[in-house]
């Protein structure tokens, strides 16, 4: 038994032109959104957390 080739698979190259355009648009828009997200995170770094003084003073006893 030999391995199947792409041409022998039934659904190979059955996407219509419209489906190919939609797939291409989804891939391109995902890449563009990824670039925008990367640029936004590089230009606007996260804020530093506010440091809270957690040293406790001695509690006065009566």
FIPA-431453 format. One record per atom (N, C-alpha, C, O): residue in one letter; x, y, z; residue number from 1; atom name. Coordinates in nm, 4 decimals, always signed. Example, Ala and Ser with C-alpha at 12.3 -4.5 7.8 and 13.67 -1.06 7.14 Angstrom:
ATOM residuo        x        y        z num atomo
ATOM       a  +1.3190  -0.5690  +0.7800   1     N
ATOM       a  +1.2300  -0.4500  +0.7800   1    CA
ATOM       a  +1.3200  -0.3300  +0.7800   1     C
ATOM       a  +1.4236  -0.3319  +0.8465   1     O
ATOM       s  +1.2850  -0.2250  +0.7080   2     N
ATOM       s  +1.3670  -0.1060  +0.7140   2    CA
ATOM       s  +1.2900  +0.0030  +0.7870   2     C
ATOM       s  +1.3409  +0.1138  +0.8039   2     O
//
This chain:
ATOM residuo        x        y        z num atomo
ATOM       x  +0.0853  -0.1177  +0.0000   1     N
ATOM       x  +0.0000  +0.0000  +0.0000   1    CA
ATOM       x  +0.0896  +0.1237  +0.0000   1     C
ATOM       x  +0.1748  +0.1390  +0.0874   1     O
ATOM       x  +0.0705  +0.2097  -0.0959   2     N
ATOM       x  +0.1527  +0.3300  -0.1072   2    CA
ATOM       x  +0.0835  +0.4469  -0.0378   2     C
ATOM       x  -0.0375  +0.4454  -0.0153   2     O
ATOM       x  +0.1625  +0.5470  -0.0049   3     N
ATOM       x  +0.1070  +0.6657  +0.0583   3    CA
ATOM       x  +0.0281  +0.7464  -0.0438   3     C
ATOM       x  +0.0660  +0.7521  -0.1608   3     O
ATOM       x  -0.0822  +0.8095  -0.0006   4     N
ATOM       x  -0.1624  +0.8869  -0.0957   4    CA
ATOM       x  -0.0903  +1.0157  -0.1360   4     C
ATOM       x  -0.0179  +1.0757  -0.0566   4     O
ATOM       x  -0.1112  +1.0551  -0.2571   5     N
ATOM       x  -0.0582  +1.1828  -0.3052   5    CA
ATOM       x  -0.1693  +1.2872  -0.2948   5     C
ATOM       x  -0.2866  +1.2535  -0.2790   5     O
ATOM       x  -0.1311  +1.4118  -0.3037   6     N
ATOM       x  -0.2314  +1.5177  -0.2946   6    CA
ATOM       x  -0.3352  +1.5071  -0.4053   6     C
ATOM       x  -0.4532  +1.5340  -0.3827   6     O
ATOM       x  -0.2932  +1.4693  -0.5211   7     N
ATOM       x  -0.3860  +1.4607  -0.6336   7    CA
ATOM       x  -0.4875  +1.3479  -0.6153   7     C
ATOM       x  -0.5979  +1.3548  -0.6693   7     O
ATOM       x  -0.4510  +1.2438  -0.5392   8     N
ATOM       x  -0.5433  +1.1319  -0.5210   8    CA
ATOM       x  -0.6426  +1.1558  -0.4074   8     C
ATOM       x  -0.7402  +1.0817  -0.3949   8     O
ATOM       x  -0.6200  +1.2563  -0.3257   9     N
ATOM       x  -0.7140  +1.2875  -0.2187   9    CA
ATOM       x  -0.8337  +1.3599  -0.2797   9     C
ATOM       x  -0.8179  +1.4504  -0.3616   9     O
ATOM       x  -0.9540  +1.3184  -0.2385  10     N
ATOM       x  -1.0770  +1.3695  -0.3011  10    CA
ATOM       x  -1.0978  +1.5193  -0.2853  10     C
ATOM       x  -1.1410  +1.5856  -0.3796  10     O
ATOM       x  -1.0681  +1.5740  -0.1678  11     N
ATOM       x  -1.0997  +1.7149  -0.1453  11    CA
ATOM       x  -0.9818  +1.8084  -0.1717  11     C
ATOM       x  -0.9858  +1.9247  -0.1315  11     O
ATOM       x  -0.8781  +1.7605  -0.2378  12     N
ATOM       x  -0.7634  +1.8459  -0.2702  12    CA
ATOM       x  -0.8038  +1.9480  -0.3750  12     C
ATOM       x  -0.8629  +1.9138  -0.4775  12     O
ATOM       x  -0.7714  +2.0732  -0.3483  13     N
ATOM       x  -0.7953  +2.1826  -0.4423  13    CA
ATOM       x  -0.9430  +2.1984  -0.4773  13     C
ATOM       x  -0.9771  +2.2249  -0.5926  13     O
ATOM       x  -1.0305  +2.1824  -0.3783  14     N
ATOM       x  -1.1736  +2.1995  -0.4053  14    CA
ATOM       x  -1.2271  +2.3308  -0.3501  14     C
ATOM       x  -1.3460  +2.3595  -0.3640  14     O
ATOM       x  -1.1413  +2.4108  -0.2877  15     N
ATOM       x  -1.1880  +2.5409  -0.2400  15    CA
ATOM       x  -1.2240  +2.6280  -0.3592  15     C
ATOM       x  -1.1513  +2.6327  -0.4584  15     O
ATOM       x  -1.3355  +2.6960  -0.3486  16     N
ATOM       x  -1.3727  +2.7883  -0.4545  16    CA
ATOM       x  -1.2883  +2.9143  -0.4399  16     C
ATOM       x  -1.2210  +2.9342  -0.3388  16     O
ATOM       x  -1.2929  +2.9973  -0.5402  17     N
ATOM       x  -1.2161  +3.1218  -0.5386  17    CA
ATOM       x  -1.2619  +3.2100  -0.4227  17     C
ATOM       x  -1.1805  +3.2771  -0.3593  17     O
ATOM       x  -1.3910  +3.2098  -0.3956  18     N
ATOM       x  -1.4447  +3.2918  -0.2873  18    CA
ATOM       x  -1.3938  +3.2429  -0.1516  18     C
ATOM       x  -1.3580  +3.3246  -0.0667  18     O
ATOM       x  -1.3900  +3.1121  -0.1297  19     N
ATOM       x  -1.3405  +3.0583  -0.0031  19    CA
ATOM       x  -1.1916  +3.0870  +0.0127  19     C
ATOM       x  -1.1448  +3.1137  +0.1234  19     O
ATOM       x  -1.1176  +3.0816  -0.0969  20     N
ATOM       x  -0.9750  +3.1128  -0.0913  20    CA
ATOM       x  -0.9543  +3.2586  -0.0530  20     C
ATOM       x  -0.8631  +3.2897  +0.0237  20     O
ATOM       x  -1.0373  +3.3483  -0.1049  21     N
ATOM       x  -1.0268  +3.4902  -0.0712  21    CA
ATOM       x  -1.0590  +3.5138  +0.0762  21     C
ATOM       x  -0.9916  +3.5925  +0.1428  21     O
ATOM       x  -1.1617  +3.4459  +0.1272  22     N
ATOM       x  -1.1979  +3.4605  +0.2679  22    CA
ATOM       x  -1.0850  +3.4087  +0.3561  22     C
ATOM       x  -1.0478  +3.4738  +0.4538  22     O
ATOM       x  -1.0308  +3.2935  +0.3228  23     N
ATOM       x  -0.9197  +3.2368  +0.3990  23    CA
ATOM       x  -0.7994  +3.3313  +0.3963  23     C
ATOM       x  -0.7368  +3.3543  +0.4998  23     O
ATOM       x  -0.7673  +3.3850  +0.2815  24     N
ATOM       x  -0.6563  +3.4792  +0.2678  24    CA
ATOM       x  -0.6807  +3.6046  +0.3513  24     C
ATOM       x  -0.5889  +3.6554  +0.4156  24     O
ATOM       x  -0.8054  +3.6551  +0.3504  25     N
ATOM       x  -0.8382  +3.7745  +0.4278  25    CA
ATOM       x  -0.8258  +3.7478  +0.5781  25     C
ATOM       x  -0.7796  +3.8343  +0.6524  25     O
ATOM       x  -0.8659  +3.6308  +0.6224  26     N
ATOM       x  -0.8544  +3.5971  +0.7649  26    CA
ATOM       x  -0.7085  +3.5883  +0.8059  26     C
ATOM       x  -0.6713  +3.6382  +0.9122  26     O
ATOM       x  -0.6263  +3.5265  +0.7247  27     N
ATOM       x  -0.4837  +3.5131  +0.7568  27    CA
ATOM       x  -0.4171  +3.6505  +0.7608  27     C
ATOM       x  -0.3432  +3.6805  +0.8545  27     O
ATOM       x  -0.4423  +3.7331  +0.6611  28     N
ATOM       x  -0.3810  +3.8660  +0.6550  28    CA
ATOM       x  -0.4291  +3.9528  +0.7711  28     C
ATOM       x  -0.3485  +4.0222  +0.8331  28     O
ATOM       x  -0.5593  +3.9502  +0.8018  29     N
ATOM       x  -0.6092  +4.0322  +0.9123  29    CA
ATOM       x  -0.5526  +3.9847  +1.0460  29     C
ATOM       x  -0.5261  +4.0670  +1.1337  29     O
ATOM       x  -0.5337  +3.8555  +1.0634  30     N
ATOM       x  -0.4736  +3.8047  +1.1864  30    CA
ATOM       x  -0.3289  +3.8509  +1.1994  30     C
ATOM       x  -0.2849  +3.8876  +1.3084  30     O
ATOM       x  -0.2562  +3.8494  +1.0909  31     N
ATOM       x  -0.1179  +3.8972  +1.0930  31    CA
ATOM       x  -0.1120  +4.0468  +1.1246  31     C
ATOM       x  -0.0264  +4.0906  +1.2015  31     O
ATOM       x  -0.2014  +4.1243  +1.0664  32     N
ATOM       x  -0.2035  +4.2688  +1.0910  32    CA
ATOM       x  -0.2379  +4.2974  +1.2367  32     C
ATOM       x  -0.1761  +4.3836  +1.2991  32     O
ATOM       x  -0.3359  +4.2259  +1.2913  33     N
ATOM       x  -0.3709  +4.2449  +1.4323  33    CA
ATOM       x  -0.2549  +4.2053  +1.5237  33     C
ATOM       x  -0.2332  +4.2692  +1.6267  33     O
ATOM       x  -0.1809  +4.1021  +1.4878  34     N
ATOM       x  -0.0648  +4.0625  +1.5661  34    CA
ATOM       x  +0.0430  +4.1691  +1.5658  34     C
ATOM       x  +0.1060  +4.1949  +1.6684  34     O
ATOM       x  +0.0643  +4.2312  +1.4501  35     N
ATOM       x  +0.1636  +4.3383  +1.4406  35    CA
ATOM       x  +0.1192  +4.4593  +1.5227  35     C
ATOM       x  +0.2006  +4.5200  +1.5923  35     O
ATOM       x  -0.0078  +4.4943  +1.5151  36     N
ATOM       x  -0.0597  +4.6079  +1.5925  36    CA
ATOM       x  -0.0454  +4.5801  +1.7412  36     C
ATOM       x  -0.0046  +4.6685  +1.8164  36     O
ATOM       x  -0.0781  +4.4595  +1.7851  37     N
ATOM       x  -0.0660  +4.4240  +1.9263  37    CA
ATOM       x  +0.0797  +4.4307  +1.9712  37     C
ATOM       x  +0.1091  +4.4807  +2.0797  37     O
ATOM       x  +0.1706  +4.3806  +1.8884  38     N
ATOM       x  +0.3133  +4.3834  +1.9226  38    CA
ATOM       x  +0.3642  +4.5269  +1.9329  38     C
ATOM       x  +0.4379  +4.5601  +2.0257  38     O
ATOM       x  +0.3256  +4.6108  +1.8391  39     N
ATOM       x  +0.3675  +4.7508  +1.8439  39    CA
ATOM       x  +0.3088  +4.8224  +1.9656  39     C
ATOM       x  +0.3773  +4.9017  +2.0302  39     O
ATOM       x  +0.1838  +4.7948  +1.9964  40     N
ATOM       x  +0.1201  +4.8603  +2.1113  40    CA
ATOM       x  +0.1881  +4.8196  +2.2415  40     C
ATOM       x  +0.2085  +4.9034  +2.3294  40     O
ATOM       x  +0.2232  +4.6929  +2.2549  41     N
ATOM       x  +0.2883  +4.6507  +2.3793  41    CA
ATOM       x  +0.4306  +4.7023  +2.3884  41     C
ATOM       x  +0.4831  +4.7171  +2.4988  41     O
ATOM       x  +0.4945  +4.7300  +2.2761  42     N
ATOM       x  +0.6308  +4.7823  +2.2825  42    CA
ATOM       x  +0.6311  +4.9329  +2.3089  42     C
ATOM       x  +0.7229  +4.9830  +2.3739  42     O
ATOM       x  +0.5310  +5.0061  +2.2603  43     N
ATOM       x  +0.5239  +5.1497  +2.2831  43    CA
ATOM       x  +0.4658  +5.1843  +2.4197  43     C
ATOM       x  +0.5021  +5.2863  +2.4781  43     O
ATOM       x  +0.3768  +5.1014  +2.4706  44     N
ATOM       x  +0.3121  +5.1258  +2.5988  44    CA
ATOM       x  +0.3443  +5.0109  +2.6942  44     C
ATOM       x  +0.2648  +4.9181  +2.7088  44     O
ATOM       x  +0.4600  +5.0169  +2.7587  45     N
ATOM       x  +0.4950  +4.9076  +2.8511  45    CA
ATOM       x  +0.4006  +4.9066  +2.9706  45     C
ATOM       x  +0.3428  +5.0097  +3.0048  45     O
ATOM       x  +0.3846  +4.7922  +3.0335  46     N
ATOM       x  +0.2939  +4.7872  +3.1483  46    CA
ATOM       x  +0.3446  +4.8743  +3.2619  46     C
ATOM       x  +0.4650  +4.8923  +3.2803  46     O
ATOM       x  +0.2503  +4.9275  +3.3373  47     N
ATOM       x  +0.2866  +5.0150  +3.4482  47    CA
ATOM       x  +0.3526  +4.9335  +3.5585  47     C
ATOM       x  +0.3208  +4.8164  +3.5796  47     O
ATOM       x  +0.4439  +4.9977  +3.6271  48     N
ATOM       x  +0.5097  +4.9323  +3.7392  48    CA
ATOM       x  +0.4099  +4.9207  +3.8539  48     C
ATOM       x  +0.3344  +5.0145  +3.8795  48     O
ATOM       x  +0.4085  +4.8090  +3.9220  49     N
ATOM       x  +0.3159  +4.7963  +4.0345  49    CA
ATOM       x  +0.3537  +4.8929  +4.1473  49     C
ATOM       x  +0.4714  +4.9199  +4.1710  49     O
ATOM       x  +0.2542  +4.9429  +4.2141  50     N
ATOM       x  +0.2772  +5.0349  +4.3249  50    CA
ATOM       x  +0.3365  +4.9550  +4.4399  50     C
ATOM       x  +0.2807  +4.8538  +4.4822  50     O
ATOM       x  +0.4497  +5.0014  +4.4894  51     N
ATOM       x  +0.5105  +4.9274  +4.5997  51    CA
ATOM       x  +0.4407  +4.9669  +4.7289  51     C
ATOM       x  +0.4186  +5.0848  +4.7565  51     O
ATOM       x  +0.4078  +4.8691  +4.8044  52     N
ATOM       x  +0.3388  +4.8898  +4.9315  52    CA
ATOM       x  +0.4362  +4.8517  +5.0423  52     C
ATOM       x  +0.4965  +4.7444  +5.0402  52     O
ATOM       x  +0.4500  +4.9414  +5.1383  53     N
ATOM       x  +0.5391  +4.9153  +5.2500  53    CA
ATOM       x  +0.4728  +4.8119  +5.3403  53     C
ATOM       x  +0.3700  +4.8395  +5.4023  53     O
ATOM       x  +0.5313  +4.6937  +5.3474  54     N
ATOM       x  +0.4715  +4.5867  +5.4260  54    CA
ATOM       x  +0.5484  +4.5609  +5.5549  54     C
ATOM       x  +0.5413  +4.4515  +5.6110  54     O
ATOM       x  +0.6208  +4.6599  +5.6012  55     N
ATOM       x  +0.6880  +4.6426  +5.7290  55    CA
ATOM       x  +0.5899  +4.6792  +5.8385  55     C
ATOM       x  +0.5215  +4.7812  +5.8314  55     O
ATOM       x  +0.5842  +4.5963  +5.9377  56     N
ATOM       x  +0.4898  +4.6178  +6.0462  56    CA
ATOM       x  +0.5639  +4.6707  +6.1681  56     C
ATOM       x  +0.6726  +4.6246  +6.2031  56     O
ATOM       x  +0.5027  +4.7668  +6.2297  57     N
ATOM       x  +0.5614  +4.8245  +6.3503  57    CA
ATOM       x  +0.5123  +4.7446  +6.4706  57     C
ATOM       x  +0.4139  +4.6711  +6.4629  57     O
ATOM       x  +0.5815  +4.7605  +6.5785  58     N
ATOM       x  +0.5442  +4.6888  +6.6994  58    CA
ATOM       x  +0.4102  +4.7400  +6.7497  58     C
ATOM       x  +0.3875  +4.8607  +6.7574  58     O
ATOM       x  +0.3227  +4.6482  +6.7833  59     N
ATOM       x  +0.1905  +4.6834  +6.8313  59    CA
ATOM       x  +0.2019  +4.7229  +6.9775  59     C
ATOM       x  +0.2576  +4.6469  +7.0568  59     O
ATOM       x  +0.1507  +4.8396  +7.0158  60     N
ATOM       x  +0.1608  +4.8806  +7.1576  60    CA
ATOM       x  +0.0733  +4.7921  +7.2466  60     C
ATOM       x  -0.0404  +4.7596  +7.2123  60     O
ATOM       x  +0.1277  +4.7553  +7.3584  61     N
ATOM       x  +0.0534  +4.6712  +7.4539  61    CA
ATOM       x  +0.0034  +4.7605  +7.5680  61     C
ATOM       x  +0.0705  +4.8583  +7.6012  61     O
ATOM       x  -0.1069  +4.7319  +7.6266  62     N
ATOM       x  -0.1627  +4.8105  +7.7369  62    CA
ATOM       x  -0.0988  +4.7753  +7.8658  62     C
ATOM       x  -0.1337  +4.8319  +7.9694  62     O
//
